Amino acid sequence: MGKILIIIITFIASLHSEIPERRIVAEWEPTLGTMIRWPLGIPSDLVIELASEDLLYVLVETNYQQNQATSSFNDWDINLNNVVFINTDTYSHWTRDYGPQFAIGEDYWRVINQQFDGYPVEFGCESECDDIMVLFDCIGTEFCNNQPLYEGYDCYVNNDSCEDFNDDGQIIDWLGDGYCDDGSWGLDFMCDEYSWDCGDCGGEITDENGYCDDDLMIGVRNQIEGRPLPSQSRGWEEDDDTNIDFANQLNWDILDIPVFWTGGNFMTDGYGMGFSTRLMVNENNIDESEFVDIINEYLNIDNYHIFDNPNESSIQHMDCLAKLVNPETIIIKQVPESSPEYECMEDFAETFYELNTFYNRDFKIYRILCPDINGGGWETNPVAAYTNSLILNNKVLVPQYGISEDVQALEVYQEAMPGYQVLGFDG
């Protein structure tokens, strides 16, 4: 019996020694409350639930907005003692993405202030590249010419193999589109072979290949959504300042990190393991090893898993793909077999079957069926995003879509999270 106790104590001591001295708080850990923005982008019944037992931090820009919110909260019988107003400019209501995460340790508490610049869209779930489409940029980086990173383009380079692949009546490529391709967007076209990006970076142009003859579409190219244009008056930079204002008003210390690190595309076990898609790395225009090193240096994420983008075209956020509900249990999206993304999502899920948890055990994996839904015009292959839920202390709040599969989704959460109150809200 004594030997068994010694082994157990030694094992526990070993585990504690591996927990990072400073770490990122996981979503299921005890929390003070949640952050929303006024004007709202979520249903009122969800707001009522968020404020029923926990603090509700409400972002407002003016006294008028605060008075508006207060009036509505009174009408909804919200306890105003649970409401904390934060004065800050905001551009959007997606606080999960630009809002704060927290780094903690012994006598250490920091509000993480990441960079935020909106929602780049990337392709993923790519088919194999035909040999004729395989090209190399000016510094030898291989790319597939008919699989451009951003929507709206047919090819990177309008050569003899490029066609109007998206059937919009025009061929649009990266050369001469008004964006400087010197590596800042992932590829370098600043050489003779690619006509010095047709003047997008300034300087003289050598155009032996004839890539720069057609400027008919320049006006159209400058309206392409995929590569973000400078803001006209208001924009994502307002959301980018939220965490600074939040921390300063609560007199909490700030940890600035020098990367774009969108909250919805990051998932952690709280013990140094992290998960994101390839878009997170690409958004920072650095290679994966450099990105991972920065995150490890600032946030002690020493086991960071970067997944290939599994959606054909989207913001590729982890919270729309999977939900880690404790250090060893994960709920993973499953799409219908008829979906063009079915195989890619199965490959994504299979990766978790091959990983070990912090405790060196297999993950306990639940699959949640996410059927096709009528999404927005900007969405490709829209499905019910049941994994995009919120764990709030002893509750988990799950989006619902008014379809029969909603009940099944709640049942998956109940099985995966015994002891939690599972609540559905309009998605």
Secondary structure per residue as TSV (DSSP state, phi and psi in degrees):
chain	resnum	aa	ss	phi	psi
A	1	M	-	360.0	-41.4
A	2	G	H	-61.1	-40.5
A	3	K	H	-63.2	-41.1
A	4	I	H	-61.6	-44.2
A	5	L	H	-62.5	-41.5
A	6	I	H	-62.1	-42.9
A	7	I	H	-62.6	-44.5
A	8	I	H	-63.2	-46.7
A	9	I	H	-62.3	-41.9
A	10	T	H	-62.9	-41.3
A	11	F	H	-64.0	-45.0
A	12	I	H	-64.2	-42.7
A	13	A	H	-62.1	-38.0
A	14	S	H	-64.6	-42.2
A	15	L	H	-62.0	-45.4
A	16	H	H	-62.7	-33.1
A	17	S	H	-69.5	-21.6
A	18	E	H	-89.8	-15.7
A	19	I	S	-66.8	128.2
A	20	P	-	-55.6	142.1
A	21	E	S	-59.9	-36.9
A	22	R	E	-126.4	138.9
A	23	R	E	-149.7	165.5
A	24	I	E	-87.3	135.6
A	25	V	-	-69.9	131.5
A	26	A	-	-81.3	159.1
A	27	E	T	-66.6	-29.3
A	28	W	T	-83.9	-2.8
A	29	E	S	-75.1	159.5
A	30	P	-	-53.8	136.7
A	31	T	-	-133.9	152.5
A	32	L	S	-73.9	-35.8
A	33	G	E	170.3	-159.3
A	34	T	E	-128.5	166.4
A	35	M	E	-118.5	131.1
A	36	I	E	-129.5	172.2
A	37	R	E	-123.2	141.4
A	38	W	S	-109.0	130.6
A	39	P	S	-65.4	152.9
A	40	L	-	-74.5	154.8
A	41	G	S	-127.7	13.7
A	42	I	S	-131.1	159.0
A	43	P	-	-68.9	152.3
A	44	S	H	-64.1	-34.2
A	45	D	H	-66.6	-28.5
A	46	L	H	-70.0	-40.1
A	47	V	H	-61.0	-43.9
A	48	I	H	-59.0	-43.4
A	49	E	H	-66.6	-42.1
A	50	L	H	-60.2	-35.0
A	51	A	H	-94.5	-0.1
A	52	S	H	-68.9	-35.6
A	53	E	H	-130.9	-10.6
A	54	D	S	-130.7	167.2
A	55	L	E	-69.9	146.1
A	56	L	E	-122.4	110.6
A	57	Y	E	-89.3	120.2
A	58	V	E	-114.8	119.7
A	59	L	E	-82.7	124.8
A	60	V	E	-133.5	152.1
A	61	E	S	-96.8	-29.2
A	62	T	S	-140.5	166.1
A	63	N	H	-62.8	-34.1
A	64	Y	H	-60.8	-45.3
A	65	Q	H	-64.0	-39.8
A	66	Q	H	-63.6	-41.3
A	67	N	H	-65.4	-39.4
A	68	Q	H	-58.4	-50.8
A	69	A	H	-61.8	-44.3
A	70	T	H	-60.2	-42.4
A	71	S	H	-61.6	-45.0
A	72	S	H	-65.9	-41.6
A	73	F	H	-62.3	-39.0
A	74	N	H	-63.2	-42.9
A	75	D	H	-61.4	-31.4
A	76	W	T	-92.2	7.5
A	77	D	T	59.9	35.1
A	78	I	-	-80.4	135.5
A	79	N	-	-71.8	109.5
A	80	L	G	-67.9	-14.5
A	81	N	G	-66.9	-18.5
A	82	N	G	-93.7	2.8
A	83	V	E	-107.7	129.7
A	84	V	E	-122.5	116.3
A	85	F	E	-85.7	136.7
A	86	I	E	-119.1	121.3
A	87	N	E	-85.3	115.9
A	88	T	-	-164.9	153.1
A	89	D	-	-78.6	140.5
A	90	T	-	-136.4	151.1
A	91	Y	S	-108.4	-27.3
A	92	S	-	-140.4	172.8
A	93	H	S	-103.8	8.6
A	94	W	-	-85.6	69.7
A	95	T	H	-65.5	-24.7
A	96	R	H	-61.2	-31.5
A	97	D	H	-85.2	-41.6
A	98	Y	H	-104.8	-9.4
A	99	G	S	-74.9	-176.9
A	100	P	-	-81.8	145.7
A	101	Q	E	-116.4	170.7
A	102	F	E	-130.4	137.4
A	103	A	E	-106.1	131.4
A	104	I	E	-131.2	161.6
A	105	G	E	-173.5	-174.9
A	106	E	T	-65.6	120.6
A	107	D	T	56.2	35.7
A	108	Y	E	-142.7	129.2
A	109	W	E	-152.5	119.7
A	110	R	E	-135.5	140.4
A	111	V	E	-85.4	121.8
A	112	I	E	-78.8	125.6
A	113	N	E	-110.7	91.5
A	114	Q	E	-85.3	167.3
A	115	Q	E	-84.2	147.7
A	116	F	-	-143.5	132.1
A	117	D	-	-143.9	44.5
A	118	G	-	85.5	-149.3
A	119	Y	-	-129.4	82.2
A	120	P	-	-64.2	143.8
A	121	V	-	-106.1	135.6
A	122	E	E	-129.9	154.5
A	123	F	E	-79.8	160.1
A	124	G	-	-160.8	-169.7
A	125	C	S	48.2	46.5
A	126	E	-	-79.4	142.9
A	127	S	-	-75.3	164.3
A	128	E	-	-61.4	146.9
A	129	C	-	-84.9	127.8
A	130	D	-	-62.5	144.7
A	131	D	G	-53.8	-37.5
A	132	I	G	-68.0	-18.7
A	133	M	G	-95.6	-7.3
A	134	V	E	-77.5	119.3
A	135	L	E	-130.8	171.8
A	136	F	E	-131.1	136.6
A	137	D	-	-79.4	-169.9
A	138	C	T	-65.5	-20.8
A	139	I	T	-112.2	13.3
A	140	G	-	92.4	9.0
A	141	T	-	-76.3	124.5
A	142	E	E	-76.1	139.2
A	143	F	E	-146.3	158.4
A	144	C	E	-99.0	115.6
A	145	N	T	-62.0	-33.5
A	146	N	T	-98.0	19.4
A	147	Q	S	-127.4	61.6
A	148	P	-	-64.5	152.8
A	149	L	S	-67.3	-32.2
A	150	Y	S	-115.8	152.1
A	151	E	T	-67.6	156.2
A	152	G	T	97.4	-15.7
A	153	Y	-	-103.0	147.4
A	154	D	S	-89.4	-38.4
A	155	C	-	-149.2	165.6
A	156	Y	S	-73.1	-42.5
A	157	V	S	-129.6	129.1
A	158	N	-	-83.5	75.5
A	159	N	-	-98.1	-166.9
A	160	D	T	-64.7	-19.7
A	161	S	T	-95.1	-7.9
A	162	C	-	-81.2	139.8
A	163	E	-	-134.5	177.9
A	164	D	-	-79.9	74.7
A	165	F	T	-67.0	-29.2
A	166	N	T	-95.8	8.3
A	167	D	-	55.4	41.3
A	168	D	S	-104.6	11.4
A	169	G	S	85.8	8.7
A	170	Q	S	-153.7	155.6
A	171	I	-	-106.3	119.3
A	172	I	-	-120.8	129.5
A	173	D	-	-129.8	179.1
A	174	W	S	-79.5	-26.3
A	175	L	T	-74.1	122.2
A	176	G	T	79.1	19.4
A	177	D	S	-92.2	3.1
A	178	G	S	98.5	-6.0
A	179	Y	S	-109.5	132.8
A	180	C	-	-77.9	112.3
A	181	D	-	-97.4	73.7
A	182	D	B	-107.6	21.6
A	183	G	S	107.6	-15.9
A	184	S	T	-64.6	-27.0
A	185	W	T	-106.9	17.9
A	186	G	S	103.8	-24.8
A	187	L	-	-129.4	152.0
A	188	D	B	-114.6	112.3
A	189	F	-	-111.8	22.0
A	190	M	-	-92.2	72.7
A	191	C	S	-160.7	169.1
A	192	D	G	-56.1	-40.0
A	193	E	G	-56.1	-32.7
A	194	Y	G	-116.7	29.2
A	195	S	G	55.7	33.8
A	196	W	G	50.4	42.3
A	197	D	G	55.5	25.7
A	198	C	G	52.8	37.6
A	199	G	G	84.6	3.9
A	200	D	T	-64.2	-25.1
A	201	C	T	-101.9	7.1
A	202	G	S	84.2	175.0
A	203	G	S	86.8	-179.6
A	204	E	-	-77.1	155.5
A	205	I	-	-117.8	130.0
A	206	T	-	-109.0	115.4
A	207	D	-	-122.0	60.0
A	208	E	T	-66.9	-25.4
A	209	N	T	-89.7	-7.7
A	210	G	-	75.1	23.6
A	211	Y	T	-71.6	-20.9
A	212	C	T	-105.4	13.1
A	213	D	S	-74.4	-29.8
A	214	D	-	-101.2	102.7
A	215	D	-	-108.8	19.9
A	216	L	T	-62.1	-33.8
A	217	M	T	-99.6	9.2
A	218	I	H	-58.9	-41.3
A	219	G	H	-62.1	-38.0
A	220	V	H	-71.1	-41.7
A	221	R	H	-59.0	-35.8
A	222	N	T	-72.4	-4.8
A	223	Q	T	-103.5	3.2
A	224	I	-	-64.1	131.9
A	225	E	S	-70.7	-31.9
A	226	G	S	-58.2	-43.9
A	227	R	S	-100.3	112.7
A	228	P	-	-62.4	136.7
A	229	L	-	-89.4	157.3
A	230	P	-	-58.9	143.3
A	231	S	-	-65.9	141.7
A	232	Q	S	-75.2	-48.3
A	233	S	S	-141.4	-48.3
A	234	R	-	-122.9	155.6
A	235	G	-	-171.8	-167.1
A	236	W	H	-61.8	-22.3
A	237	E	H	-61.5	-22.7
A	238	E	H	-69.3	-42.2
A	239	D	H	-63.2	-32.2
A	240	D	H	-62.4	-24.7
A	241	D	T	-91.3	-4.6
A	242	T	H	-56.8	-46.4
A	243	N	H	-67.0	-30.4
A	244	I	H	-65.7	-48.9
A	245	D	H	-64.0	-41.2
A	246	F	H	-59.2	-50.6
A	247	A	H	-66.0	-42.2
A	248	N	H	-64.1	-40.3
A	249	Q	H	-71.5	-23.3
A	250	L	H	-99.5	2.0
A	251	N	T	60.5	41.4
A	252	W	-	-106.7	149.2
A	253	D	-	-74.0	153.2
A	254	I	E	-114.4	140.0
A	255	L	E	-114.3	105.1
A	256	D	E	-80.1	131.6
A	257	I	E	-120.0	138.8
A	258	P	E	-88.5	40.8
A	259	V	E	-142.7	157.8
A	260	F	E	-76.2	128.0
A	261	W	-	-149.4	77.8
A	262	T	-	-71.3	128.8
A	263	G	G	-57.9	-39.8
A	264	G	G	-69.1	-13.5
A	265	N	G	-108.8	24.8
A	266	F	-	-136.0	135.7
A	267	M	E	-136.8	138.9
A	268	T	E	-139.3	153.7
A	269	D	-	-89.3	-2.7
A	270	G	S	82.2	-1.5
A	271	Y	S	-121.9	22.1
A	272	G	S	102.2	3.2
A	273	M	E	-103.7	134.6
A	274	G	E	-134.2	158.5
A	275	F	E	-140.6	132.3
A	276	S	E	-149.8	168.2
A	277	T	E	-94.9	170.9
A	278	R	H	-57.6	-29.1
A	279	L	H	-56.8	-35.9
A	280	M	H	-59.8	-41.4
A	281	V	H	-69.6	-47.0
A	282	N	H	-62.3	-34.6
A	283	E	H	-61.4	-27.4
A	284	N	T	-89.8	-4.8
A	285	N	T	54.1	39.0
A	286	I	S	-134.5	165.5
A	287	D	-	-79.2	166.4
A	288	E	H	-61.4	-42.5
A	289	S	H	-63.2	-38.9
A	290	E	H	-66.9	-42.7
A	291	F	H	-61.5	-47.8
A	292	V	H	-62.8	-38.8
A	293	D	H	-63.0	-41.1
A	294	I	H	-63.7	-46.1
A	295	I	H	-63.3	-39.9
A	296	N	H	-65.7	-40.5
A	297	E	H	-63.0	-44.3
A	298	Y	H	-88.4	-32.8
A	299	L	H	-122.9	1.4
A	300	N	-	59.4	31.6
A	301	I	-	-88.4	97.8
A	302	D	-	-100.7	3.6
A	303	N	E	-138.0	74.4
A	304	Y	E	-100.7	121.5
A	305	H	E	-103.8	120.3
A	306	I	E	-106.1	118.4
A	307	F	E	-97.5	147.1
A	308	D	-	-60.3	144.8
A	309	N	-	-61.1	117.9
A	310	P	-	-90.6	-10.2
A	311	N	S	-95.4	146.8
A	312	E	S	-60.2	-41.1
A	313	S	E	-160.0	117.5
A	314	S	E	-173.9	-175.2
A	315	I	-	-80.7	-3.5
A	316	Q	-	55.5	41.4
A	317	H	-	-83.5	139.4
A	318	M	G	-60.2	-34.3
A	319	D	G	-69.7	-11.8
A	320	C	G	-97.9	4.9
A	321	L	T	-119.4	-37.4
A	322	A	E	-156.5	161.3
A	323	K	E	-139.1	111.4
A	324	L	E	-80.0	118.8
A	325	V	E	-106.4	-11.3
A	326	N	E	-163.6	176.5
A	327	P	T	-60.6	-15.2
A	328	E	T	-129.4	7.1
A	329	T	E	-128.7	133.4
A	330	I	E	-138.5	141.1
A	331	I	E	-104.8	126.5
A	332	I	E	-120.8	134.6
A	333	K	E	-57.5	139.2
A	334	Q	E	-128.9	126.0
A	335	V	-	-102.4	159.4
A	336	P	-	-58.7	150.1
A	337	E	T	-60.9	-22.7
A	338	S	T	-75.6	-12.3
A	339	S	S	-70.4	139.3
A	340	P	T	-65.2	-12.3
A	341	E	T	-101.4	7.4
A	342	Y	H	-58.6	-52.3
A	343	E	H	-63.4	-38.4
A	344	C	H	-66.2	-38.9
A	345	M	H	-69.6	-34.1
A	346	E	H	-68.2	-37.6
A	347	D	H	-63.5	-41.3
A	348	F	H	-59.2	-48.1
A	349	A	H	-64.5	-39.5
A	350	E	H	-59.7	-31.4
A	351	T	H	-58.5	-38.3
A	352	F	H	-70.7	-27.1
A	353	Y	H	-68.3	-20.2
A	354	E	T	-96.5	-6.0
A	355	L	-	-95.5	155.9
A	356	N	B	-108.6	149.9
A	357	T	-	-78.0	177.8
A	358	F	T	-56.1	-31.8
A	359	Y	T	-87.9	10.8
A	360	N	S	62.9	36.9
A	361	R	S	-122.1	165.9
A	362	D	B	-67.9	147.7
A	363	F	-	-68.5	142.8
A	364	K	E	-87.8	117.3
A	365	I	E	-114.1	129.3
A	366	Y	E	-114.8	139.9
A	367	R	E	-105.2	141.6
A	368	I	E	-125.5	119.5
A	369	L	E	-69.3	124.7
A	370	C	-	-116.7	92.5
A	371	P	-	-73.9	165.8
A	372	D	B	-62.3	142.5
A	373	I	-	-134.8	169.0
A	374	N	-	-83.4	101.2
A	375	G	-	-94.2	-171.4
A	376	G	-	-73.6	163.1
A	377	G	T	-62.6	-20.3
A	378	W	T	-84.8	-8.5
A	379	E	-	-92.2	143.4
A	380	T	S	-108.9	126.5
A	381	N	S	53.3	53.6
A	382	P	-	-66.2	137.5
A	383	V	B	-135.8	166.4
A	384	A	-	-64.7	125.0
A	385	A	-	-93.7	65.5
A	386	Y	T	-66.4	-25.7
A	387	T	T	-73.5	-13.5
A	388	N	-	-83.8	60.6
A	389	S	-	-103.3	180.0
A	390	L	E	-133.9	125.1
A	391	I	E	-93.0	122.3
A	392	L	E	-129.6	94.2
A	393	N	T	54.7	-111.9
A	394	N	T	-93.3	12.2
A	395	K	E	-123.3	154.1
A	396	V	E	-131.2	128.0
A	397	L	E	-106.0	119.9
A	398	V	E	-116.1	131.1
A	399	P	E	-66.5	145.1
A	400	Q	E	-127.1	153.7
A	401	Y	-	-128.9	12.0
A	402	G	S	69.4	31.0
A	403	I	S	-125.9	163.9
A	404	S	T	-63.5	-28.9
A	405	E	H	-69.9	-11.9
A	406	D	H	-56.7	-44.3
A	407	V	H	-63.1	-43.2
A	408	Q	H	-61.6	-38.3
A	409	A	H	-63.4	-43.2
A	410	L	H	-62.9	-37.2
A	411	E	H	-65.3	-36.5
A	412	V	H	-62.3	-45.3
A	413	Y	H	-62.6	-41.1
A	414	Q	H	-62.3	-37.4
A	415	E	H	-72.9	-38.7
A	416	A	H	-78.0	-23.2
A	417	M	S	-129.7	63.5
A	418	P	T	-60.3	139.9
A	419	G	T	94.5	-13.0
A	420	Y	S	-92.4	151.0
A	421	Q	E	-87.2	115.7
A	422	V	E	-98.5	118.9
A	423	L	E	-123.7	137.1
A	424	G	E	-101.9	141.5
A	425	F	E	-138.7	151.4
A	426	D	E	-55.0	131.3
A	427	G	-	-77.5	360.0
